[in-house]
């Protein structure tokens, strides 16, 4: 049967349309006859993720990214991806955005969860997660370090500035003089140490003898201690303690006026009587020395003794008057 020109033209147009559709599907890395499931994930930043990027599950390629667009006016991005594998996982599973290599590139991987919840079905929006890449990790680690280094440099600069302000010319000169003095002091110490070494070397024999004598003294002292221990020093000390205790009791009794000694020590009347008797005896001796004729009468050849007249300044007279 001979086809008409119009039929041939229509057939060619249909083939062209099919070629455009297949080509567009190929460029989108999707198939027209694909019965895969479609899922969504929402990210704040996709880091350069491209349409057609492969989606993996435990390292196995199970789909690809089909569309990336803004979700709303908040600036969040809605990533649409397909999964052409029948592997089932929970609707609580995560979709992680990660770096595919050191030089760049982003990929998606499904982190399946098996928690007994409902299974994920086509059209669900899964939990989105972003795994920091090597560059981000380095920046996270280096940023605090950079801040610390900058703070240390700033502190060192301030310290050097303060030191420069303190170390003016007079201060530098004083420091130099101090260092010179320290050097001289160290040299003096070294000379003293050398002289001490020489002195020790010159008197080494005498020092050895002194140390031996000290050992002998220590040995003798040990023997004396043993002798004192054998001689019953502890018993003697115990007896001495008893004697001291008795003496303390006796002193307490005397202080409290108990016993003869206590009465003598605490009786004021006895003290006053003794004081008066001592004064009377003193007056008597003084009167006997000044007026011996009052007490001794001497008659020579039967001559009558003159009566004794009491002197005006006689202490006895003052006593009688009082």
Secondary structure, DSSP 8 states (H G I E B T S, - for coil): ----HHHHHHHHHHHHHHHHHHHHHHHTT--TT---EEEEEEES--SS--TT-EEEETTEEEEEEEEEEE-STT--EEEEEEE------BTT-EEEEEESSTT--EEEEEE---SSS-B--TT-B-EEEE---HHHHHHHHHHHHHHHHHHHHHHHHHHHHHHHHH--HHHHHHHHHHHHHHHHHHHHHHHHHHHHHHHHHHTHHHHHHHHHHHHHHHHHHHHHHHHHHHTTHHHHHHHHHHHHHHHHHHHHHHHTT-HHHHHHHH-HHHHHHHHHHHHHHHHHHHHHHH-GGGT----STT---------TT-HHHHHHH-
